Amino acid sequence: MKKIIFRIFLLLVLYFVGPNIIDAINLRFFASPEDTLNRFYTEHDLAEDQLKDSLILAGTKMVPLLEREILKKDIPRRRYAIGTLGYLGNENSLVVLEHIFHDESEEAYFRGDALLAIASIDLLYAQKIASQHLNDMNIAKYAREVLTTTTRLDQRSYCDALFHRHW
């Protein structure tokens, strides 16, 4: 009887979790960065906090493509691509993120997102540059957020992305 219950339990787990795990393996190891980016641009029926899940699951192979893409001001879901670079944590991304942050022709929310992404990569460095922008009314609220935090700002985890957990 215990074996039957265990097998039923195992089948239920595989039924509900299996597709997510297979999708994550595909994104991480088999899908090209371009295919993953296209999926990111075109996915529908996702809550706002789930939009970057495919990029998170694909991992660091997305960094070079995202660094190029976020410099284009007209791409869809640009804010989430910027935030994903922060989540992925590659220090080489700091140059691109700083470029967006310091570009006063950018919308304030893109500049703020870039600062938050910088903070996810290197909090002390982000606090240093944030302290120099407290008087910039466009991004002062982002600067204050970075200066008052002591933890990582991006709270979405790999497991959240894997199971498309919605907060």
DSSP file (Angstrom, degrees, kcal/mol; ACC not computed):
  #  RESIDUE AA STRUCTURE BP1 BP2  ACC     N-H-->O    O-->H-N    N-H-->O    O-->H-N    TCO  KAPPA ALPHA  PHI   PSI    X-CA   Y-CA   Z-CA
    1    1 A M     >        0   0    0      0, 0.0     4,-2.3     0, 0.0     5,-0.2   0.000 360.0 360.0 360.0 -41.4    0.0    0.0    0.0
    2    2 A K  H  >  +     0   0    0      1,-0.2     4,-2.6     2,-0.2     5,-0.2   0.881 360.0  53.1 -62.9 -37.3    2.8    2.4    0.9
    3    3 A K  H  > S+     0   0    0      2,-0.2     4,-2.4     1,-0.2    -1,-0.2   0.890 108.6  49.4 -65.4 -38.9    4.4    1.7   -2.5
    4    4 A I  H  > S+     0   0    0      2,-0.2     4,-2.5     1,-0.2    -2,-0.2   0.930 112.2  47.3 -66.4 -45.0    1.2    2.6   -4.3
    5    5 A I  H  X S+     0   0    0     -4,-2.3     4,-2.7     1,-0.2    -2,-0.2   0.918 112.7  50.1 -62.0 -43.5    0.8    5.8   -2.4
    6    6 A F  H  X S+     0   0    0     -4,-2.6     4,-2.8     2,-0.2    -2,-0.2   0.920 111.2  48.6 -61.6 -43.7    4.4    6.7   -3.1
    7    7 A R  H  X S+     0   0    0     -4,-2.4     4,-2.5     2,-0.2    -2,-0.2   0.898 111.8  48.8 -64.6 -41.2    4.0    6.1   -6.8
    8    8 A I  H  X S+     0   0    0     -4,-2.5     4,-2.3     2,-0.2    -1,-0.2   0.931 112.5  48.9 -63.4 -44.4    0.9    8.1   -7.0
    9    9 A F  H  X S+     0   0    0     -4,-2.7     4,-2.5     1,-0.2    -2,-0.2   0.932 111.6  49.3 -59.4 -46.3    2.6   10.9   -5.1
   10   10 A L  H  X S+     0   0    0     -4,-2.8     4,-2.6     1,-0.2    -2,-0.2   0.898 110.4  50.5 -61.6 -42.2    5.6   10.7   -7.5
   11   11 A L  H  X S+     0   0    0     -4,-2.5     4,-2.3     2,-0.2    -1,-0.2   0.895 110.4  49.7 -63.5 -40.4    3.4   10.8  -10.5
   12   12 A L  H  X S+     0   0    0     -4,-2.3     4,-2.2     2,-0.2     5,-0.3   0.917 110.8  49.5 -64.9 -42.9    1.5   13.8   -9.2
   13   13 A V  H  X>S+     0   0    0     -4,-2.5     4,-3.1     1,-0.2     5,-0.6   0.944 113.2  46.4 -60.6 -47.8    4.8   15.6   -8.5
   14   14 A L  H  X5S+     0   0    0     -4,-2.6     4,-1.4     1,-0.2    -1,-0.2   0.874 110.7  53.8 -62.8 -37.2    6.1   14.8  -12.0
   15   15 A Y  H  <5S+     0   0    0     -4,-2.3    -1,-0.2    -5,-0.2    -2,-0.2   0.914 119.7  31.5 -63.8 -43.1    2.8   15.9  -13.6
   16   16 A F  H  <5S+     0   0    0     -4,-2.2     4,-0.3    -5,-0.1    -2,-0.2   0.828 133.0  28.2 -87.1 -33.0    2.8   19.3  -11.9
   17   17 A V  H  X5S+     0   0    0     -4,-3.1     4,-2.0    -5,-0.3     3,-0.5   0.756 101.4  78.7-101.0 -30.0    6.6   20.0  -11.7
   18   18 A G  H  X<S+     0   0    0     -4,-1.4     4,-2.7    -5,-0.6     5,-0.2   0.874  91.5  51.0 -51.2 -49.9    8.0   18.1  -14.6
   19   19 A P  H  > S+     0   0    0      0, 0.0     4,-2.4     0, 0.0    -1,-0.2   0.883 110.4  50.7 -59.8 -37.2    7.0   20.6  -17.4
   20   20 A N  H  > S+     0   0    0     -3,-0.5     4,-2.4    -4,-0.3    -2,-0.2   0.912 111.8  46.9 -65.6 -41.5    8.7   23.5  -15.5
   21   21 A I  H  X S+     0   0    0     -4,-2.0     4,-2.4     2,-0.2     5,-0.2   0.912 112.4  49.3 -67.7 -42.4   11.9   21.5  -15.0
   22   22 A I  H  X S+     0   0    0     -4,-2.7     4,-2.4    -5,-0.2    -1,-0.2   0.912 111.8  49.8 -62.5 -41.7   12.0   20.5  -18.6
   23   23 A D  H  X S+     0   0    0     -4,-2.4     4,-2.7    -5,-0.2    -2,-0.2   0.913 110.6  49.7 -62.7 -43.0   11.4   24.1  -19.7
   24   24 A A  H  X S+     0   0    0     -4,-2.4     4,-2.4     2,-0.2    -2,-0.2   0.905 111.0  49.0 -63.6 -41.8   14.2   25.3  -17.4
   25   25 A I  H  X>S+     0   0    0     -4,-2.4     4,-2.6     2,-0.2     5,-0.6   0.915 111.8  49.9 -63.5 -42.7   16.6   22.7  -18.7
   26   26 A N  I  X>S+     0   0    0     -4,-2.4     5,-3.1     1,-0.2     4,-2.0   0.941 113.1  45.3 -60.9 -48.1   15.7   23.7  -22.3
   27   27 A L  I  <5S+     0   0    0     -4,-2.7    -2,-0.2     3,-0.2    -1,-0.2   0.896 117.6  44.2 -63.5 -40.0   16.2   27.4  -21.6
   28   28 A R  I  <5S+     0   0    0     -4,-2.4    -2,-0.2    -5,-0.2    -1,-0.2   0.897 131.0  14.9 -73.6 -40.8   19.5   26.9  -19.8
   29   29 A F  I  <5S+     0   0    0     -4,-2.6    -3,-0.2    -5,-0.2    -2,-0.2   0.706 131.9  25.7-112.8 -23.6   21.2   24.4  -22.1
   30   30 A F  I  <<S+     0   0    0     -4,-2.0    -3,-0.2    -5,-0.6    -4,-0.1   0.800  91.4  85.5-117.3 -39.0   19.5   24.2  -25.4
   31   31 A A  S   <S-     0   0    0     -5,-3.1     0, 0.0     1,-0.1     0, 0.0  -0.427  75.8-121.4 -70.3 139.5   17.6   27.4  -26.4
   32   32 A S     >  -     0   0    0     -2,-0.1     4,-2.4     1,-0.1     5,-0.2  -0.413  22.4-113.7 -73.5 156.5   19.7   30.1  -28.0
   33   33 A P  H  > S+     0   0    0      0, 0.0     4,-2.6     0, 0.0     5,-0.2   0.880 118.8  54.1 -56.8 -37.0   19.9   33.5  -26.4
   34   34 A E  H  > S+     0   0    0      2,-0.2     4,-2.4     1,-0.2     5,-0.2   0.910 108.6  47.3 -65.5 -41.8   18.0   35.0  -29.4
   35   35 A D  H  > S+     0   0    0      2,-0.2     4,-2.1     1,-0.2    -1,-0.2   0.898 112.9  49.3 -65.3 -39.8   15.2   32.4  -29.0
   36   36 A T  H  X S+     0   0    0     -4,-2.4     4,-2.4     2,-0.2    -2,-0.2   0.906 110.8  49.9 -66.0 -41.0   15.0   33.1  -25.3
   37   37 A L  H  X S+     0   0    0     -4,-2.6     4,-2.4     2,-0.2    -2,-0.2   0.913 109.5  51.2 -64.1 -42.1   14.9   36.9  -25.9
   38   38 A N  H  X S+     0   0    0     -4,-2.4     4,-1.7     1,-0.2    -1,-0.2   0.904 109.8  50.1 -61.0 -40.6   12.2   36.4  -28.5
   39   39 A R  H  X S+     0   0    0     -4,-2.1     4,-2.0     1,-0.2    -2,-0.2   0.926 108.7  52.5 -62.2 -44.1   10.2   34.4  -26.0
   40   40 A F  H  < S+     0   0    0     -4,-2.4    -2,-0.2     1,-0.2    -1,-0.2   0.903 111.5  46.9 -57.1 -43.6   10.7   37.1  -23.4
   41   41 A Y  H  < S+     0   0    0     -4,-2.4    -1,-0.2     1,-0.2    -2,-0.2   0.819 121.5  34.9 -68.4 -31.0    9.4   39.7  -25.8
   42   42 A T  H  < S+     0   0    0     -4,-1.7    -2,-0.2    -5,-0.2    -1,-0.2   0.526  80.8 120.4-109.7  -6.9    6.3   37.7  -26.8
   43   43 A E     <  -     0   0    0     -4,-2.0     2,-0.2    -5,-0.1     3,-0.2  -0.327  42.6-168.0 -61.3 139.8    5.2   35.8  -23.8
   44   44 A H        +     0   0    0      1,-0.2     3,-0.1     0, 0.0    -2,-0.1  -0.736  55.3  40.8-121.8 171.8    1.6   36.6  -22.7
   45   45 A D  S    S+     0   0    0     -2,-0.2     2,-0.4     1,-0.2    -1,-0.2   0.821  80.0 131.6  60.4  35.6   -0.6   36.0  -19.7
   46   46 A L        -     0   0    0     -3,-0.2    -1,-0.2     2,-0.0     2,-0.1  -0.916  57.8-120.6-114.8 144.9    2.2   36.6  -17.2
   47   47 A A    >>  -     0   0    0     -2,-0.4     3,-2.0    -3,-0.1     4,-0.6  -0.407  37.0-102.7 -72.9 160.6    2.0   38.8  -14.1
   48   48 A E  G >4 S+     0   0    0      1,-0.3     3,-1.1     2,-0.2     4,-0.3   0.866 122.1  53.9 -55.6 -39.8    4.5   41.6  -14.0
   49   49 A D  G 34 S+     0   0    0      1,-0.2    -1,-0.3     2,-0.1     3,-0.1   0.588 107.6  52.7 -74.1  -7.1    6.7   39.8  -11.5
   50   50 A Q  G X4 S+     0   0    0     -3,-2.0     3,-1.7     1,-0.1     4,-0.3   0.473  79.7  95.8-101.6  -4.6    6.9   36.8  -13.9
   51   51 A L  T << S+     0   0    0     -3,-1.1     3,-0.4    -4,-0.6     4,-0.2   0.826  86.9  43.5 -61.2 -34.7    8.0   38.7  -17.0
   52   52 A K  T 3> S+     0   0    0     -4,-0.3     4,-2.4     1,-0.2    -1,-0.3   0.340  81.5 105.4 -94.6  10.1   11.7   38.0  -16.6
   53   53 A D  H <> S+     0   0    0     -3,-1.7     4,-2.8     1,-0.2     5,-0.2   0.904  78.3  51.1 -56.2 -45.5   11.4   34.4  -15.6
   54   54 A S  H  > S+     0   0    0     -3,-0.4     4,-1.7    -4,-0.3    -1,-0.2   0.874 111.9  48.1 -63.6 -35.1   12.6   33.0  -19.0
   55   55 A L  H  > S+     0   0    0     -3,-0.2     4,-1.4    -4,-0.2    -1,-0.2   0.902 112.3  48.7 -70.4 -40.2   15.7   35.3  -18.9
   56   56 A I  H  < S+     0   0    0     -4,-2.4     3,-0.3     1,-0.2    -2,-0.2   0.928 111.9  48.9 -63.4 -45.2   16.4   34.2  -15.3
   57   57 A L  H  < S+     0   0    0     -4,-2.8    -1,-0.2     1,-0.2    -2,-0.2   0.844 106.8  56.0 -65.5 -33.2   16.1   30.5  -16.2
   58   58 A A  H >< S-     0   0    0     -4,-1.7     3,-0.6    -5,-0.2    -1,-0.2   0.819  97.7-167.1 -69.9 -29.6   18.3   30.9  -19.2
   59   59 A G  G ><  -     0   0    0     -4,-1.4     3,-1.9    -3,-0.3     4,-0.2  -0.341  43.9 -15.1  82.8-157.4   21.1   32.3  -17.0
   60   60 A T  G >  S+     0   0    0      1,-0.3     3,-1.5     2,-0.2    -1,-0.2   0.611 114.4  79.2 -68.2 -14.4   24.3   34.1  -17.7
   61   61 A K  G <  S+     0   0    0     -3,-0.6     4,-0.4     1,-0.3    -1,-0.3   0.709  89.6  61.1 -64.2 -15.4   24.4   33.2  -21.4
   62   62 A M  G <> S+     0   0    0     -3,-1.9     4,-2.8    -7,-0.2     5,-0.3   0.654  80.2  88.3 -81.9 -16.5   21.9   36.0  -21.8
   63   63 A V  H <> S+     0   0    0     -3,-1.5     4,-2.7     1,-0.2     5,-0.2   0.908  86.0  45.6 -56.1 -54.7   24.2   38.7  -20.5
   64   64 A P  H  > S+     0   0    0      0, 0.0     4,-1.5     0, 0.0    -1,-0.2   0.909 117.2  45.1 -58.8 -41.4   26.0   39.8  -23.8
   65   65 A L  H  > S+     0   0    0     -4,-0.4     4,-2.7     1,-0.2    -2,-0.2   0.916 113.9  48.7 -68.2 -42.6   22.7   39.9  -25.7
   66   66 A L  H  X S+     0   0    0     -4,-2.8     4,-2.7     1,-0.2     5,-0.2   0.886 106.8  56.9 -64.3 -38.1   20.9   41.8  -23.0
   67   67 A E  H  < S+     0   0    0     -4,-2.7     4,-0.4    -5,-0.3    -1,-0.2   0.891 113.0  41.1 -60.7 -38.3   23.7   44.3  -22.7
   68   68 A R  H >< S+     0   0    0     -4,-1.5     3,-0.8    -5,-0.2     4,-0.4   0.913 115.4  50.8 -72.8 -42.9   23.3   45.1  -26.4
   69   69 A E  H >< S+     0   0    0     -4,-2.7     3,-1.9     1,-0.2     6,-0.2   0.884 101.3  58.6 -66.5 -40.8   19.5   45.1  -26.3
   70   70 A I  T 3< S+     0   0    0     -4,-2.7    -1,-0.2     1,-0.3    -2,-0.1   0.678  94.3  66.9 -70.4 -13.2   19.0   47.4  -23.4
   71   71 A L  T <  S+     0   0    0     -3,-0.8     2,-0.6    -4,-0.4    -1,-0.3   0.688  83.2  87.3 -75.3 -16.8   20.9   50.2  -25.1
   72   72 A K  S X  S-     0   0    0     -3,-1.9     3,-1.0    -4,-0.4     6,-0.0  -0.745  70.9-155.4 -82.8 120.2   18.0   50.3  -27.7
   73   73 A K  T 3  S+     0   0    0     -2,-0.6    -1,-0.1     1,-0.2     5,-0.1   0.614  84.5  54.4 -75.4 -10.9   15.5   52.6  -26.3
   74   74 A D  T 3  S+     0   0    0      2,-0.1    -1,-0.2     4,-0.0    -4,-0.1   0.287  74.3 121.1-109.2  12.0   12.5   51.1  -28.1
   75   75 A I    X   -     0   0    0     -3,-1.0     3,-0.8    -6,-0.2     2,-0.1  -0.441  67.7-106.3 -75.5 149.8   12.7   47.5  -27.2
   76   76 A P  T 3  S+     0   0    0      0, 0.0    -1,-0.1     0, 0.0    -2,-0.1  -0.436  98.5  10.5 -71.3 149.4    9.6   45.9  -25.4
   77   77 A R  T 3> S+     0   0    0     -2,-0.1     4,-1.7     1,-0.1     3,-0.5   0.815  76.7 157.0  56.6  35.6    9.9   45.2  -21.7
   78   78 A R  H <>  +     0   0    0     -3,-0.8     4,-2.5     1,-0.2     5,-0.2   0.872  66.1  58.9 -60.4 -39.0   13.2   47.1  -21.4
   79   79 A R  H  > S+     0   0    0      1,-0.2     4,-2.3     2,-0.2    -1,-0.2   0.888 106.9  47.4 -59.3 -38.9   12.8   47.7  -17.7
   80   80 A Y  H  > S+     0   0    0     -3,-0.5     4,-2.0     2,-0.2    -1,-0.2   0.833 109.6  52.8 -74.1 -32.1   12.6   43.9  -17.0
   81   81 A A  H  X S+     0   0    0     -4,-1.7     4,-1.7     2,-0.2    -2,-0.2   0.906 110.0  49.1 -66.8 -41.0   15.7   43.3  -19.2
   82   82 A I  H  X S+     0   0    0     -4,-2.5     4,-1.4     1,-0.2    -2,-0.2   0.941 112.0  48.4 -61.8 -47.2   17.6   45.9  -17.2
   83   83 A G  H  X S+     0   0    0     -4,-2.3     4,-2.2     1,-0.2    -1,-0.2   0.851 106.2  57.6 -61.9 -35.3   16.5   44.3  -14.0
   84   84 A T  H  X S+     0   0    0     -4,-2.0     4,-2.9     1,-0.2    -1,-0.2   0.884 100.3  57.0 -64.9 -37.8   17.5   40.9  -15.2
   85   85 A L  H  X>S+     0   0    0     -4,-1.7     4,-1.2     1,-0.2     5,-0.6   0.907 107.8  49.0 -59.5 -39.2   21.1   42.1  -15.8
   86   86 A G  H  <5S+     0   0    0     -4,-1.4     3,-0.4     1,-0.2    -2,-0.2   0.926 111.1  49.3 -63.4 -43.8   21.1   43.1  -12.1
   87   87 A Y  H  <5S+     0   0    0     -4,-2.2    -2,-0.2     1,-0.2    -1,-0.2   0.910 106.7  54.8 -61.1 -42.9   19.8   39.7  -11.1
   88   88 A L  H  <5S-     0   0    0     -4,-2.9    -1,-0.2    -5,-0.1    -2,-0.2   0.753  96.9-149.5 -68.5 -23.4   22.3   37.8  -13.2
   89   89 A G  T  <5 +     0   0    0     -4,-1.2     2,-0.6    -3,-0.4    -3,-0.1   0.678  32.9 160.2  72.9  21.7   25.1   39.7  -11.4
   90   90 A N    > < -     0   0    0     -5,-0.6     3,-1.9     1,-0.2     4,-0.3  -0.683  33.9-149.8 -81.7 120.4   27.8   40.0  -14.1
   91   91 A E  G >  S+     0   0    0     -2,-0.6     3,-1.5     1,-0.3     4,-0.3   0.765  93.5  68.8 -62.7 -24.7   30.1   42.8  -13.2
   92   92 A N  G >  S+     0   0    0      1,-0.3     3,-0.8     2,-0.2     4,-0.5   0.753  89.1  66.0 -64.0 -22.0   30.8   43.4  -16.9
   93   93 A S  G <> S+     0   0    0     -3,-1.9     4,-2.5     1,-0.2    -1,-0.3   0.652  78.4  83.7 -73.3 -15.0   27.2   44.7  -17.1
   94   94 A L  H <> S+     0   0    0     -3,-1.5     4,-2.9    -4,-0.3     5,-0.2   0.866  84.6  56.8 -57.9 -37.2   28.1   47.6  -14.9
   95   95 A V  H <> S+     0   0    0     -3,-0.8     4,-1.9    -4,-0.3    -1,-0.2   0.936 111.2  41.5 -61.1 -47.7   29.4   49.7  -17.8
   96   96 A V  H  > S+     0   0    0     -4,-0.5     4,-1.9     2,-0.2    -2,-0.2   0.910 116.0  49.5 -67.6 -42.8   26.2   49.4  -19.8
   97   97 A L  H  X S+     0   0    0     -4,-2.5     4,-2.5     1,-0.2    -2,-0.2   0.894 110.5  50.3 -65.1 -39.9   24.0   50.0  -16.7
   98   98 A E  H  X S+     0   0    0     -4,-2.9     4,-2.8    -5,-0.2    -1,-0.2   0.888 105.9  57.1 -64.3 -38.3   26.0   53.0  -15.8
   99   99 A H  H  X S+     0   0    0     -4,-1.9     4,-0.9    -5,-0.2    -2,-0.2   0.935 110.9  42.7 -57.6 -46.7   25.7   54.4  -19.3
  100  100 A I  H >< S+     0   0    0     -4,-1.9     3,-0.5     1,-0.2    -2,-0.2   0.922 113.6  52.5 -65.8 -43.4   21.9   54.2  -18.9
  101  101 A F  H 3< S+     0   0    0     -4,-2.5    -2,-0.2     1,-0.2    -1,-0.2   0.899 113.8  41.6 -60.3 -42.2   22.0   55.6  -15.4
  102  102 A H  H 3< S+     0   0    0     -4,-2.8     2,-1.0    -5,-0.1    -1,-0.2   0.581  88.7 101.7 -84.8  -9.3   24.1   58.7  -16.4
  103  103 A D    X<  -     0   0    0     -4,-0.9     3,-1.8    -3,-0.5     8,-0.1  -0.653  53.7-167.5 -80.4 104.0   22.2   59.4  -19.6
  104  104 A E  T 3  S+     0   0    0     -2,-1.0    -1,-0.2     1,-0.3     4,-0.1   0.598  82.5  67.9 -71.6  -9.8   19.9   62.3  -18.8
  105  105 A S  T 3  S+     0   0    0      2,-0.1    -1,-0.3    -3,-0.0     2,-0.1   0.600  84.1  95.2 -81.6 -10.3   18.0   61.8  -22.0
  106  106 A E  S <  S-     0   0    0     -3,-1.8     2,-0.1    -6,-0.2   -33,-0.0  -0.443  91.8 -96.4 -74.8 151.7   16.7   58.5  -20.6
  107  107 A E    >>  -     0   0    0      1,-0.1     4,-2.0    -2,-0.1     3,-0.6  -0.397  36.3-116.8 -61.5 146.5   13.3   58.3  -18.9
  108  108 A A  H 3> S+     0   0    0      1,-0.2     4,-2.9     2,-0.2     5,-0.2   0.857 113.0  56.3 -58.7 -37.2   13.8   58.5  -15.1
  109  109 A Y  H 3> S+     0   0    0      2,-0.2     4,-2.3     1,-0.2    -1,-0.2   0.841 106.6  49.6 -69.8 -29.9   12.4   55.0  -14.5
  110  110 A F  H <> S+     0   0    0     -3,-0.6     4,-2.3     2,-0.2    -1,-0.2   0.910 112.4  48.0 -69.5 -41.2   15.0   53.5  -16.9
  111  111 A R  H  X S+     0   0    0     -4,-2.0     4,-2.1     2,-0.2    -2,-0.2   0.919 113.4  48.0 -63.0 -42.7   17.7   55.4  -15.1
  112  112 A G  H  X S+     0   0    0     -4,-2.9     4,-2.5     2,-0.2    -2,-0.2   0.905 110.1  51.4 -64.1 -42.1   16.3   54.2  -11.7
  113  113 A D  H  X S+     0   0    0     -4,-2.3     4,-2.3     1,-0.2    -1,-0.2   0.895 108.6  52.3 -61.8 -38.8   16.1   50.7  -12.9
  114  114 A A  H  X S+     0   0    0     -4,-2.3     4,-2.4     2,-0.2    -1,-0.2   0.910 109.3  49.3 -63.9 -41.3   19.7   50.8  -14.0
  115  115 A L  H  X S+     0   0    0     -4,-2.1     4,-2.3     2,-0.2    -2,-0.2   0.913 111.1  49.2 -63.8 -42.1   20.7   52.1  -10.6
  116  116 A L  H  X S+     0   0    0     -4,-2.5     4,-1.5     2,-0.2    37,-0.2   0.878 110.9  50.4 -64.9 -36.7   18.8   49.3   -8.9
  117  117 A A  H  X S+     0   0    0     -4,-2.3     4,-1.2     2,-0.2    -2,-0.2   0.899 108.7  51.7 -67.0 -40.0   20.4   46.7  -11.2
  118  118 A I  H  X S+     0   0    0     -4,-2.4     4,-3.4     1,-0.2     3,-0.5   0.913 107.9  53.0 -60.2 -41.9   23.8   48.2  -10.3
  119  119 A A  H  < S+     0   0    0     -4,-2.3     4,-0.3     1,-0.2    -1,-0.2   0.840 104.4  55.2 -63.6 -33.0   22.9   47.8   -6.7
  120  120 A S  H  < S+     0   0    0     -4,-1.5    -1,-0.2     2,-0.2    -2,-0.2   0.803 116.2  38.0 -68.9 -27.5   22.1   44.1   -7.3
  121  121 A I  H  < S+     0   0    0     -4,-1.2     2,-0.3    -3,-0.5    -2,-0.2   0.897 140.3   2.8 -87.2 -47.1   25.5   43.6   -8.7
  122  122 A D     X  -     0   0    0     -4,-3.4     4,-2.4    -5,-0.1    -1,-0.2  -0.757  63.0-175.9-146.5  91.3   27.6   45.8   -6.4
  123  123 A L  H  > S+     0   0    0     -2,-0.3     4,-2.6    -4,-0.3     5,-0.2   0.888  84.0  51.5 -60.9 -44.1   25.7   47.5   -3.6
  124  124 A L  H  > S+     0   0    0      1,-0.2     4,-1.8     2,-0.2    -1,-0.2   0.910 112.0  46.9 -62.6 -41.4   28.5   49.5   -2.2
  125  125 A Y  H  > S+     0   0    0      2,-0.2     4,-2.2     1,-0.2     5,-0.2   0.918 111.8  51.0 -65.2 -42.7   29.4   50.9   -5.6
  126  126 A A  H  X S+     0   0    0     -4,-2.4     4,-2.5    -8,-0.3    -2,-0.2   0.891 108.8  51.7 -62.0 -39.3   25.7   51.7   -6.2
  127  127 A Q  H  X S+     0   0    0     -4,-2.6     4,-1.9     2,-0.2    -1,-0.2   0.868 107.0  54.4 -65.6 -35.1   25.5   53.5   -2.9
  128  128 A K  H  X S+     0   0    0     -4,-1.8     4,-0.5    -5,-0.2    -2,-0.2   0.944 114.9  37.5 -63.4 -48.0   28.5   55.6   -3.8
  129  129 A I  H >< S+     0   0    0     -4,-2.2     3,-0.6     1,-0.2     4,-0.2   0.824 113.1  58.1 -76.6 -28.0   27.0   56.8   -7.1
  130  130 A A  H >< S+     0   0    0     -4,-2.5     3,-2.0    -5,-0.2    -1,-0.2   0.886  98.4  60.1 -65.4 -37.6   23.5   57.1   -5.6
  131  131 A S  H >< S+     0   0    0     -4,-1.9     3,-0.6     1,-0.3    -1,-0.2   0.750 100.7  56.0 -63.4 -22.3   24.8   59.5   -2.9
  132  132 A Q  T << S+     0   0    0     -3,-0.6    -1,-0.3    -4,-0.5    -2,-0.2   0.509 107.8  49.3 -84.9  -5.1   25.9   61.9   -5.7
  133  133 A H  T X   +     0   0    0     -3,-2.0     3,-1.0    -4,-0.2     6,-0.2   0.107  69.1 110.7-123.3  21.5   22.4   62.0   -7.2
  134  134 A L  T <  S+     0   0    0     -3,-0.6    -1,-0.1     1,-0.2    -2,-0.1   0.767  81.9  51.4 -67.8 -23.9   20.2   62.7   -4.2
  135  135 A N  T 3  S+     0   0    0     -3,-0.1     2,-1.1    -4,-0.1    -1,-0.2   0.499  81.9 100.6 -91.3  -4.4   19.4   66.2   -5.5
  136  136 A D    X>  -     0   0    0     -3,-1.0     4,-1.4     1,-0.2     3,-1.2  -0.718  62.5-159.1 -81.1 102.4   18.4   64.9   -9.0
  137  137 A M  T 34 S+     0   0    0     -2,-1.1     4,-0.3     1,-0.3    -1,-0.2   0.752  84.4  61.6 -58.7 -26.3   14.6   65.1   -8.5
  138  138 A N  T 34 S+     0   0    0      1,-0.2    -1,-0.3     2,-0.1   -26,-0.1   0.850 122.9  15.9 -69.8 -34.2   14.1   62.6  -11.4
  139  139 A I  T <> S+     0   0    0     -3,-1.2     4,-2.3    -6,-0.2     3,-0.4   0.274  90.0 108.9-125.4  11.3   15.9   59.7   -9.7
  140  140 A A  H  X S+     0   0    0     -4,-1.4     4,-2.8     1,-0.2     5,-0.2   0.866  79.1  55.5 -59.4 -37.2   16.2   60.8   -6.0
  141  141 A K  H  > S+     0   0    0     -4,-0.3     4,-1.9     1,-0.2    -1,-0.2   0.882 109.5  46.6 -66.1 -35.0   13.7   58.2   -4.9
  142  142 A Y  H  > S+     0   0    0     -3,-0.4     4,-2.2     2,-0.2    -1,-0.2   0.901 111.8  51.5 -69.4 -40.3   15.8   55.4   -6.5
  143  143 A A  H  X S+     0   0    0     -4,-2.3     4,-2.4     1,-0.2    -2,-0.2   0.916 110.2  48.7 -62.4 -43.1   19.0   56.8   -4.9
  144  144 A R  H  X S+     0   0    0     -4,-2.8     4,-1.8     2,-0.2    -1,-0.2   0.897 109.1  53.4 -63.6 -39.5   17.3   56.9   -1.5
  145  145 A E  H  X S+     0   0    0     -4,-1.9     4,-0.7     1,-0.2    -1,-0.2   0.918 111.5  45.3 -61.0 -42.8   16.2   53.3   -1.9
  146  146 A V  H >< S+     0   0    0     -4,-2.2     3,-0.6     1,-0.2    -1,-0.2   0.897 112.8  51.0 -67.4 -40.0   19.7   52.2   -2.8
  147  147 A L  H 3< S+     0   0    0     -4,-2.4    -1,-0.2     1,-0.2    -2,-0.2   0.781 112.6  45.4 -70.4 -26.0   21.2   54.2    0.1
  148  148 A T  H 3< S+     0   0    0     -4,-1.8    -1,-0.2    -5,-0.2     2,-0.2   0.502  93.7  95.3 -97.3  -3.2   18.8   52.7    2.7
  149  149 A T    <<  +     0   0    0     -4,-0.7     4,-0.1    -3,-0.6     3,-0.0  -0.577  40.9 179.7 -90.1 151.6   19.0   49.1    1.7
  150  150 A T        +     0   0    0     -2,-0.2     2,-0.3     2,-0.1    -1,-0.1   0.351  67.9  54.8-123.3  -1.3   21.3   46.5    3.3
  151  151 A T  S    S-     0   0    0      1,-0.1     2,-0.1   -28,-0.0    -2,-0.0  -0.764 101.0 -68.1-127.5 172.7   20.2   43.5    1.2
  152  152 A R        -     0   0    0     -2,-0.3   -32,-0.1     1,-0.1    -2,-0.1  -0.383  39.4-148.7 -60.8 135.2   19.9   42.5   -2.4
  153  153 A L  S    S+     0   0    0    -37,-0.2     2,-0.8     1,-0.1    -1,-0.1   0.843  78.2  77.3 -80.1 -34.1   17.1   44.6   -4.1
  154  154 A D        -     0   0    0    -38,-0.2    -1,-0.1     1,-0.2    -2,-0.1  -0.678  57.3-179.6 -81.6 110.2   16.0   42.0   -6.6
  155  155 A Q        +     0   0    0     -2,-0.8     2,-0.4     2,-0.1    -1,-0.2   0.530  43.9 108.7 -91.2  -6.2   13.9   39.6   -4.6
  156  156 A R        -     0   0    0      4,-0.1     2,-0.2     3,-0.0    -2,-0.0  -0.575  55.2-158.5 -75.0 128.2   12.9   37.2   -7.4
  157  157 A S     >  -     0   0    0     -2,-0.4     4,-2.1     1,-0.1     5,-0.2  -0.541  31.0-108.0-102.0 169.3   14.7   33.9   -7.0
  158  158 A Y  H  > S+     0   0    0      1,-0.2     4,-2.9     2,-0.2     5,-0.1   0.894 122.5  52.4 -61.2 -39.9   15.6   31.1   -9.4
  159  159 A C  H  > S+     0   0    0      2,-0.2     4,-2.3     1,-0.2     6,-0.3   0.885 105.7  54.0 -65.3 -37.9   12.9   28.9   -7.7
  160  160 A D  H  4>S+     0   0    0      1,-0.2     5,-2.6     2,-0.2     4,-0.3   0.932 113.2  43.4 -58.5 -44.5   10.3   31.7   -8.1
  161  161 A A  H ><5S+     0   0    0     -4,-2.1     3,-0.9     3,-0.2    -2,-0.2   0.904 110.8  55.1 -67.6 -41.5   11.1   31.8  -11.9
  162  162 A L  H 3<5S+     0   0    0     -4,-2.9    -2,-0.2     1,-0.3    -1,-0.2   0.903 119.7  31.2 -59.5 -42.9   11.2   28.0  -12.1
  163  163 A F  T 3<5S-     0   0    0     -4,-2.3    -1,-0.3    -5,-0.1    -2,-0.2   0.299 106.0-123.2 -99.8   9.5    7.7   27.6  -10.7
  164  164 A H  T < 5 -     0   0    0     -3,-0.9    -3,-0.2    -4,-0.3     2,-0.2   0.885  40.7-168.1  49.4  42.9    6.4   31.0  -12.1
  165  165 A R      < -     0   0    0     -5,-2.6     2,-0.5    -6,-0.3    -1,-0.2  -0.416   7.2-152.7 -65.2 131.2    5.6   31.9   -8.5
  166  166 A H              0   0    0     -2,-0.2    -1,-0.0    -3,-0.2  -118,-0.0  -0.918 360.0 360.0-109.4 130.9    3.4   35.0   -8.4
  167  167 A W              0   0    0     -2,-0.5    -1,-0.1     0, 0.0    -2,-0.0   0.461 360.0 360.0 -83.8 360.0    3.6   37.3   -5.3
